[in-house]
Amino acid sequence: MNGAWEKKSGSAGDAAAHSLKIPYNDPSVANRLAMRLESHLEPLPASRRIAVVCVGTDRSTGDSLGPLVGSSLAREANPQFDLYGTLDDPVHAMNLTETLLRISRKAENPYIIAVDACLGQVSSVGCIQFGIGPVRPGAGVNKDLPPVGDIHLTGIVNVGGFMEYFVLQNTRLNLVMKMADIISQSLLLAIRSARSPAIPFAMPD
């Protein structure tokens, strides 16, 4: 299981200032996440490949957020990014290091967006977080795994601090699926917008 910990606001200085945490049922959640993502993707050179790495396993309800996002993205068959981690082919503790090596071999200096479930405070459950820098898979269940991502999206699926494996196993699938839909929608909106060629403005005759 790969559940990370909720990142506390107000830490890590500048990175915290650019983070975002918003409830999944906020009417503007998808657009706000997409706009924040796009602000980081748009300045990238077109030659720099985007890789979306969805961490998790379908063997745990709470930890299935990443693979659910990955499977949703896989249905779009979008050539604008490389995708790692689906329900059919998950990225988890046993193959994460190998996956990161595969990504580095496929593209030079790829820009990695990590997606993972995490545990947090009661008041944060159901929130989706955007953050700068890597996510640390396994932190919520005391696993030492390599950090992933230039930026990341995490869904706070349940409460952390006690019996984390049990908590992840007993997370409501309904919540995880709703959060996965929003995250995948936000990613597609942002990547399409950031990587779409600009349409030249023609002056009227």
C-alpha positions as CSV (number, residue, x, y, z in Angstrom):
1,M,0.0,0.0,0.0
2,N,1.2,3.4,-0.9
3,G,-0.9,5.9,1.0
4,A,1.1,9.1,1.7
5,W,0.5,11.7,4.4
6,E,-1.4,14.9,3.9
7,K,1.0,17.8,3.4
8,K,0.5,20.5,6.0
9,S,-0.1,24.0,4.7
10,G,2.4,26.6,5.7
11,S,5.5,24.4,5.4
12,A,8.2,24.3,2.8
13,G,8.0,28.0,2.2
14,D,7.4,28.9,-1.4
15,A,6.1,25.5,-2.3
16,A,3.3,25.8,0.3
17,A,2.4,29.2,-1.0
18,H,1.6,27.6,-4.4
19,S,-0.2,24.5,-3.0
20,L,-3.9,24.1,-3.2
21,K,-6.3,22.0,-1.1
22,I,-10.0,21.9,-2.1
23,P,-12.9,19.6,-1.2
24,Y,-13.9,17.2,-4.0
25,N,-17.5,18.4,-3.9
26,D,-16.7,22.1,-4.4
27,P,-18.4,23.1,-7.6
28,S,-15.3,24.7,-9.0
29,V,-12.8,21.9,-8.0
30,A,-12.0,20.5,-11.5
31,N,-11.5,23.9,-13.0
32,R,-9.4,25.2,-10.1
33,L,-7.2,22.2,-10.2
34,A,-6.8,22.3,-14.0
35,M,-5.9,26.0,-13.9
36,R,-3.2,25.4,-11.2
37,L,-1.8,22.4,-13.2
38,E,-1.8,24.4,-16.5
39,S,0.1,27.2,-14.9
40,H,3.0,24.7,-14.4
41,L,2.6,22.9,-17.6
42,E,2.2,25.8,-20.0
43,P,5.8,27.2,-19.6
44,L,7.4,23.8,-20.4
45,P,9.1,23.4,-23.8
46,A,7.1,21.3,-26.2
47,S,10.0,18.9,-26.4
48,R,9.8,18.0,-22.7
49,R,7.6,14.9,-22.3
50,I,4.9,14.8,-19.7
51,A,4.5,11.6,-17.7
52,V,1.6,11.0,-15.4
53,V,2.4,8.4,-12.7
54,C,-0.6,7.1,-10.8
55,V,0.6,5.2,-7.7
56,G,-1.5,2.7,-5.8
57,T,-3.1,-0.8,-5.9
58,D,-6.6,-2.2,-6.4
59,R,-6.0,-4.5,-3.5
60,S,-6.9,-1.7,-1.1
61,T,-10.0,0.5,-1.5
62,G,-8.3,3.6,-0.2
63,D,-5.2,3.0,-2.2
64,S,-7.0,2.5,-5.4
65,L,-7.3,6.2,-6.2
66,G,-4.2,6.3,-8.4
67,P,-5.0,3.2,-10.5
68,L,-8.6,4.5,-10.9
69,V,-7.3,7.8,-12.2
70,G,-4.9,6.0,-14.5
71,S,-7.6,3.8,-16.0
72,S,-9.8,6.8,-16.6
73,L,-7.0,8.6,-18.4
74,A,-6.1,5.4,-20.4
75,R,-9.6,5.5,-22.0
76,E,-8.7,8.8,-23.6
77,A,-5.6,7.4,-25.5
78,N,-4.1,10.9,-25.4
79,P,-0.7,11.2,-27.2
80,Q,0.2,14.4,-25.2
81,F,1.5,12.4,-22.2
82,D,2.8,9.1,-21.1
83,L,0.8,7.2,-18.5
84,Y,1.9,4.8,-15.8
85,G,-0.4,3.1,-13.3
86,T,-3.8,1.7,-14.1
87,L,-6.1,-1.0,-12.6
88,D,-4.7,-3.4,-15.2
89,D,-1.1,-2.5,-14.7
90,P,-0.7,-0.7,-11.3
91,V,2.4,1.1,-10.0
92,H,2.9,0.1,-6.4
93,A,5.6,-0.5,-3.8
94,M,6.9,-3.6,-5.5
95,N,7.6,-2.0,-8.9
96,L,7.8,1.7,-8.3
97,T,11.6,1.9,-8.5
98,E,11.6,-0.1,-11.8
99,T,8.8,2.1,-13.2
100,L,10.8,5.3,-12.5
101,L,13.8,3.7,-14.3
102,R,11.6,2.9,-17.2
103,I,10.4,6.4,-17.4
104,S,13.9,7.9,-17.3
105,R,14.9,5.6,-20.2
106,K,11.9,6.5,-22.4
107,A,12.3,10.3,-22.2
108,E,15.1,12.7,-21.3
109,N,14.2,14.8,-18.3
110,P,10.4,14.1,-18.4
111,Y,8.1,16.3,-16.4
112,I,6.4,13.9,-13.9
113,I,2.9,14.5,-12.4
114,A,2.4,12.1,-9.5
115,V,-1.1,11.0,-8.4
116,D,-1.6,9.1,-5.1
117,A,-4.0,8.6,-2.2
118,C,-3.1,9.9,1.2
119,L,-4.3,10.0,4.8
120,G,-4.9,13.2,6.8
121,Q,-6.9,15.0,9.4
122,V,-10.6,14.4,9.8
123,S,-11.4,17.8,8.5
124,S,-9.4,17.2,5.3
125,V,-11.0,13.9,4.2
126,G,-12.4,14.3,0.8
127,C,-10.0,17.1,-0.2
128,I,-7.8,17.0,-3.3
129,Q,-4.4,18.6,-2.9
130,F,-2.1,20.0,-5.6
131,G,1.6,20.5,-4.6
132,I,4.9,21.4,-6.0
133,G,7.6,18.7,-5.7
134,P,7.4,15.0,-5.2
135,V,4.8,12.9,-3.4
136,R,6.3,10.3,-1.0
137,P,4.4,7.0,-1.5
138,G,4.3,4.8,1.5
139,A,4.8,7.5,4.1
140,G,1.3,6.8,5.5
141,V,2.1,3.2,6.1
142,N,5.8,3.6,7.1
143,K,7.3,2.3,3.8
144,D,10.5,3.8,2.5
145,L,9.8,4.3,-1.2
146,P,11.4,6.8,-3.7
147,P,9.8,10.2,-4.1
148,V,7.8,10.7,-7.3
149,G,7.0,13.8,-9.3
150,D,7.9,17.4,-10.2
151,I,4.3,18.2,-9.1
152,H,1.6,16.0,-7.5
153,L,-2.1,15.6,-6.9
154,T,-3.2,13.7,-3.8
155,G,-6.6,12.7,-2.6
156,I,-7.1,12.6,1.1
157,V,-9.2,9.4,1.3
158,N,-9.4,8.8,5.1
159,V,-8.0,9.6,8.5
160,G,-4.4,8.9,9.4
161,G,-2.6,8.3,12.6
162,F,-3.8,4.9,13.7
163,M,-4.0,1.4,12.0
164,E,-3.3,2.9,8.6
165,Y,-3.5,-0.4,6.7
166,F,-7.0,-1.1,8.2
167,V,-8.1,2.4,7.5
168,L,-7.1,2.2,3.8
169,Q,-8.8,-1.2,3.5
170,N,-12.0,0.3,4.9
171,T,-12.2,3.5,2.9
172,R,-15.5,4.1,1.0
173,L,-15.1,3.2,-2.6
174,N,-17.8,5.8,-3.5
175,L,-15.5,8.7,-2.2
176,V,-12.4,7.3,-4.0
177,M,-14.2,7.0,-7.3
178,K,-15.6,10.5,-7.2
179,M,-12.2,11.9,-6.4
180,A,-10.6,9.9,-9.1
181,D,-13.1,11.2,-11.7
182,I,-12.3,14.8,-10.7
183,I,-8.5,14.3,-10.8
184,S,-8.6,12.7,-14.2
185,Q,-10.8,15.4,-15.6
186,S,-8.5,18.1,-14.2
187,L,-5.4,16.5,-15.7
188,L,-7.0,16.1,-19.1
189,L,-8.2,19.7,-19.1
190,A,-4.8,21.0,-18.1
191,I,-2.7,19.0,-20.4
192,R,-4.9,19.6,-23.4
193,S,-4.9,23.3,-22.8
194,A,-1.2,23.5,-22.1
195,R,-0.1,21.4,-25.1
196,S,-2.6,22.6,-27.7
197,P,-1.0,24.7,-30.5
198,A,-1.9,28.3,-30.3
199,I,-4.4,29.5,-32.9
200,P,-3.1,32.6,-34.6
201,F,-5.4,35.6,-34.3
202,A,-6.4,37.0,-37.7
203,M,-7.2,40.6,-38.1
204,P,-10.4,41.3,-40.0
205,D,-10.0,42.6,-43.6
